[in-house]
Amino acid sequence: MNFSTHVKPISYFKSHAADIVKTLSDTRESMLITQNGEARLVVMDVGSYEEREATLALLKILVLGNHAIEQGQFRPAEEVFADLGRQAVEEEKDAK
């Protein structure tokens, strides 16, 4: 996404809102809106926004996981799977 080709003043945004919605929905690109010559907001379609939020959430999980590993706060996978297997057996017994 190149903001240099997708920069519009707020007056354009106000008078062409329906066209902007259609264009951004179709292209899945963002638009930078300026006010008094300064960047004020970015407008994007909801699908792009949701994808961006999901990506950020995954990145946060990765960072937190990496931090936990650096702090030695982890268990070997074999141990985790063994615990999960034991829990499944216990839940099966409780269900009977």
N, C-alpha and C positions, 0 to 999 in steps of 0.2 A: 504494500500500500504506500503510495507516494502522496503525502499530504500536499505537495506543491501543486498538484493538479486537482485536488479536492478541497480547496479552501474557499469558503463563501462567507460574505458578511451576514450579520444577523438579519438585515433587511431582506436579503435574498431568501434566507431561511423562512422568515415570516410569510413572505408572499408566494413561496413555492413549496410549502410544506408537503402537500399531497404528492407532488412530483418527486420530491426528495425521498419520501417514504417508499415510493415505488422503485426508484432507482437503487436505493440502498438495499432494499429487499431482493431485488433481482441480481445485483452485482455482489452483494455481501461485502461491500467495501465500506469504509468509514468516511465521514466528512468532518472537517475541522471548521468550526464556526467562530468567526471573529466579531469583536465588538470594539469599536473605536480603534481598529487596527491591531488589536491584541487578541491572541488566541484565548477563547473563553470556554469552549466545550467541544467534545467529540460526539458525534451522533453515529450510531450504528444500528443495524437490524438486531432483533432480539435473539435470533439463532446464533449470530456471531458473538453477541454478548454472553450467552449461555456457554458457548464453547470456550470462550476466554476465561470465564469464571471456573469452569471445570478444569481447565489447564492450570490455572493458578492454584486451585485446591490440590491437584496432583503434585505440583512443584513444592507446595508447602509440606505435603506428606513426605516427599523425598528428602527435603531439607531436615525435617524433624527426625526421620529415620536415620539419616547420615549422622546427625548430632548424637542420637542415642548410641549408634555404633561406636562413634569416637569416644563416648563416655563409658563404653564397655557394658551398656545396658541391652544385652541381647542374649538369646539362647540358641543353641544349635537347632537346626531344622528337625533333626531326628527326634530331639526331646519334645519339641512342640507337637509333632505329628503323633508321637506316642501318647502324649497327654490328651490330644483330641480323640484318639482311639479309645482310651480309657473312659473319657466322658461319654462317648457314644454308647459304649457297653453299659455304663451305669444308667444312662437315660433309657436304654432298651429294657433293662431290668425293672426300672421304676414304672415303666409303661405297662408292664404285665401285671 
